[in-house]
Amino acid sequence: MTPPTTLARPPQTAQPPAAPARVSRSEAELLTLTRAILSPGPRYLPSLRQQPKRVTRVFSIGPTAMGLLQQTLARGVTLELLRRGGWQTRRTLVNGVVERGNLWQRHPTLPPLQFGRPSFELLAWLRSEDVGAARTLSHDTTPSLADDLLHYFAAAHILHAGGDLHQPAFARSPLCQLAYPDALASEQPLPQLDLRALVHGEGAIIVEALQPELAARWVAMEQAKPEIGQIERMTRIGQAQTHVLTSWFRAIDTESPPRRDLAGFLADAARELLARGPERQCPDHTWWISGLDLRAPLSARQAAFVGAAAFLRALGTLGVWLDEAGLVPHFDEDYEAAQLLLSSWKYLHRAPEPPAPPPARATNQAQLPAAILDRAKLLATQLQSLHSLGPPADVTEPP
């Protein structure tokens, strides 16, 4: 991953130019689609909604095109990790020691990313299917971390094209679960995955690079909740968020020392959502459920309120971790990790910006605590206690 510092010396004698690689039209389309998925920034890919379907899902590729595909994946995925956050200067734990710098400074050598059959099946599926009405995508072999990362990159393009992620291949992707629990939420609970592969080795390096993007995803999830009108939809999203974060917190604490710094994207999302400054007001508890159609039984509404508070409730775990970090003595082997947490998340225990005057329409905002964690706890409590309002007049609780 280390950027080159010198250029190779040109040959002393002129060499004939290499013949350009020749691939079939279908192989060229696959390569073009791969490059588009690994390009910076979200953009609409019309080929993902191609109708009628041009080819069957059975697809083969020659050795020349396969070599080009492997080269495209190896270079494109690395560049995307750097673009999406690896370029930022951060402090993280590396083998139990705090290291500062961008991704390639903290990790001079990156374990090779091995792309397997699931990556090829994904790309062939994207080329041959309309993602708005696609056939099932499921893998017979266990995807590697590299395969999982490619599914994560593809997920954003599928959603941008108007498709959905309700496919076994995405539901069983650890990175997709971590970033898109709202898009994966359905009547069936998410599969229980072991996320420990993402908290050590190359998995931890990937999550370190994606911290800014994961934070933006969770901010977008919360900001979309006021637009949700269906009680059932809010409940399912909250259950999916709780499911994923519970698994993530459990995986983080399996490491020694725990990689709690890998939950930094949640702290960053909390600062974006709950910090009150001169230019914006912190929302009150009804903001999360302002779009809900409350013509439902009391139990259904209460489940939706609990779902709406899933993110706020999870922030309590970050508060517990901060309290535990403050009790670690300097001679403890986890002292450096604890100090990293205390210094990186100190804004959660204090007001990051001076408070703004409360608007006249929402005087109860003036009583919100200044600290982000205290504010999240109060908002979650208020949300989950809204059942005290009682059922609407035209809806009665079933016996």
N, C-alpha and C positions, 0 to 999 in steps of 0.2 A: 504493500500500500504506500510505501515511502515514495514521494515524488522524485523523479530523476533530477540529479544535480549537475550532471555533465552530459554532453552530447557525444555520441559515438563518432570516431574519426572516419571520414569518408574513405572508401577504398582507393588505393593508389591507381588502379587501372579501371577503366570503364567496364561495367558489366552490362550485358543486355538486359533490358527491362523484363521483369517476370510477366508471363502471360496472365491476363485478367482471369479471375476465377469465373467459371460459367455454371450457372444454376438454372433450374427450370423456373417457369413462371410461378408455380405454386410455392416453390421453395423461396423465391424472391419475396412473395407476399408474406410468408412466415417471418423472414428476416426483417422486412420493413415493419411488420407489426411488433416484433420484439424490440426494435430500436425505438418505436413510438412509445411503448410502455415504459421504457427506461429513459425517457426524455424528461427534462426538468419542467416542473409546473403542470397543473391539471389542464388537460385539453380534450376536446371532444374527438373521438375516433369514430368516424362514420362506419368503418368496416365492422365494428362491433354490433351494429344494427342492420347488417346486410341482409336483405331479403330479395328473392328467395335464396335459400341456402345453396351455396355454390358447390360444395363438396360434401362427401360423407365424412363421418368422424374418423374412419380408418384412413390413416395418412402415413406415408413413409417419406424418408429424406435420404439423399445420397451422402457419401462421405465428404465431398467438398462443402456442401451446404451445412452439414453437421459441424465441420470444423469452424466455419464462419459463425454458426450459431453459438458454439461454445465460446469463441472469442468475444462475440457481442455480449453474451451474458457475463463473462468474467470481468470485462472492462466496464460495461454499463452499470452493473450492480455496485461495483466499487465507487464509481463516480457519483451514483445516486446517494449512497451513504454519506459521502462527503458533502454533497450539495444540500441534503436534507438536515444536516446538523453536525456532521463530522468536522466541518471547518471551524466550528465555534470553539473558543477557549473555555474549557470547563475543568473542574476538579472531580475526579472519580477515584474509586479504589482499584488498584491494580496489584493483585497478589497481597492484599491486606495493607498496602501502603498507598497513601494519598499521592496521586500524580496530577500535575496541572499541565494543560496544553490542549492543542487540538487532537483529533483522533489519532493521526499518525505519529504525533509526538508522544502520546500516552502509550500507544501500542505500535512500536516500530515494525514489528512483524505481525502479520495477520494470518491466522490459520487458513489454509485454502478452503474456498467454498466449493463444495462438490454438488453440481447439478445432476439430478438423476432423471429417471423416466417421468416422474410426476410433473416436472417442469415442461418437458416436451408435450405431455398430454394436455397440460393447461394451454399451451400456445396453440396446439392443433385445435383444441376445443374453441378457443377464442376466434380462430380463423374461420371455423366452419359453422359456428352457431350464432344466431341472433340472441344476444344476452338478455333481451327482454322476454324471450320465450324459449329458453335453451333446454336441451336435454340434460339429464343428470351428469354431473362431473364428480366422479369418485375414483380414488386411486387404490389399486391393488397392493402397491408397495408403500412402505412408510416413507413419507417425504423427509428429506434432509433439511437442515436449517436454510441452506441456499434455496431449496424448493419452496420452503415456507416464505422466505423473503420475496421471491418472485410472485407468489400468490398475494402477498400484501401489496406489492406495487400495482398489480393488476386490479385489485379491488377498487381502488380509487377511480380508475378509468371505467370500470363496469358501472359503478354508481353514477358517474358523470354522464354516461351514455344512456341512463334511464333503466339499467338492469337492476337485478338484486343479487344478494349474496346467499340466498337460501339454497345452497348446494353443499353436499357432504364435504367436498374438498375444502371449502372455505370455513365451514363450521368446525372442522377438525384442525384448522390452522391456528397455532398458538398466537402468532402475531396478528392475525385477523381478529381473533377473539379479543385481544388486548386493545386493538384500535377501533373495532367496529361492532361492539356488542349491540348497539342500537339497530344496525342493519341486519344483524344475524338473529335478532329476537323473533321468536315465533311461538306457536302454541306448544311446541315441544321444547323442553329445557335444553340448553346448550350441552354438548358432550363434555364430560369431565376430563380435562386434559392435564397432563403433568407438565407444568411450565418451568421445571427446574433447568431445562436445557437453555433457557433464556437468561439465567442469572449467573452463568459461569462460562469461561472460554469464549468462543466466537459468538455465542448467543448474547452474552453480556455486552460484548463490543457492539453488536448490532443495535441493542436497545439503547446503549449510550448515545449512538449516533442519531437515533430516532427520537430522542427526548423532546426537542422542540415540536416535531410533527405530532407526536402523541399528545402533548399538551394542547395543541390547537384542535385536535380531534375531540378531546373531552370537553373543551370549551364549546365547540360547535354542538356537541350532543346536548349540553345543558341549555344552550341558547335556543335550541329547537324545541324544547319542552313546552314553552308557552303556545306553540303552534299546534300541539297535539290535542285533538278533540275527543278521541275515543278512549274511554276508560280502560278497556282491555289493552290497548296499545301502550299506554303509559305504564300499566302494571307489568307487561312483558319486558319493556325496556329496563325498568328498575330491577326486575329479577335477573335479567342478563348482566347488567352492570354489577350487581352484588355478587353474582356467581363468578364473574371474571376477576374482580378485585379480591375476593376471598382467596381464590386460587393463586393470584399473584402475590399477595402478602404471605401466604403459606410457603410459596416457592422461595421468596426472598429470604426468609428466616431459616431456610435449610443450609445456607452457606455459612462458613465460619471464616471471618466475621460476616454477619448478615449483610447482603448487598442492598440495604435500605435506600442508598442513594439512587437506585434504579427506579424508585417511586417518585423521583423528583418531578416528573411530568405532572403528577397530580397536585403537587405543591404549586407549580407554576400555573396550572389551570385555576386553582383556588385563588391565587393572587389576581388573575385576570378577571375572574367572575365576582369576587367579593371585596376587592379593594375599592374604597370609596374616595374619590378625589374631587377636585374642584370642577372637573368637566363631566362627571357622571355620578349618578346616585346608585348606591347599593340596592338591589331589588329587595322588596319585602317578601314574606313567605308565600303570599298568594300569586306572585309573579310566575312561579313554576307551574301552577295549575290554572292559569288565567284562561286558557283555551279549552279546558275540559268541559264536556257536556255532562253536567252533574245529575241528570235525570236517570239515576241508577240507585239500586239498593245501597244501604249504608255500608254493608260489608265490601261491596265492589268499589265504592268511592274510597273507603279507607285503604284498601289494597293499592289503589292508584296513588293516593297521597304518600304512602310508604315508598312506592316505586319512584315517585318524583323526588324524594329525599335521598335516594340511594347514594349519589355522589357526596352530598353533604354529610351523610352519616359515615361514609368511609373515611372522611378526613379526620374523624376521631382517632383512627389508628395512627395517623401521622403524629397527632398530638401525644399519644401514648409513647410512641418511639422517641419523640423529643424529650419527654419527661424521663424516660429510661436513659437516654444519652447523657443527660445532665447529672446522673448519679454514678457514671462510670469513673472510677479513680484513675489518676494519671499513670499508675503502675500496671493497669490492666492491659491485656493484649488487644482489647477492642477499643482502647482509648482513642486512637487516631481516627477510627471509623466514627466514633461518637462525636468527636470534635468536628469532623467533616459535616455531619448532619446538623449540629448546632449552628455552625457558621453559615451553611447553605440555606437553611430553612428558618433563619432567625426572624424573617419578616412575617412568619405565620403567627408569632406571639406578640406582634406589635402592629400598630396602624402604619402601613407603608406610605400613606399619603395623608395630608391634613384633611380633616372632615369637612364636607361641604354643608351649607345650610340645607335642612330638609325641605322638600317641596311642601306646599300647603296642602296638597291632596293626600299626602301620606305622612301624617305627623308621627306615626309609630316608628318610622325609620330613625327618628332622633334618639330612640332608646337602644338602638343596636350597639353591641359592644364594639370597641375600636379594633381589637385583635381579630384576625381572620378566623382562627380556629374557634374562638368564642362565638363569633358571629355565625359560623357554620353550624355549631352545636345548637344555638338558639333557633335558627331558621329551620333546622331539621325537626326540632321538638315542636315548633309551631305547626309545621306541615303535618306531622304525624298525629297531631292532636285535633285536627280540623273535624274529626268525627263528632266532636262535641256540639257542632252546629245542628246536628239532627238531620233526618232525611227531608228532601223536598216535599212539599204538600201533596203533589200528585203521584208520589212513589212511596210505597210501603214496603217494609222489610218482609221478605217471605218467611213463613213459619219454619 
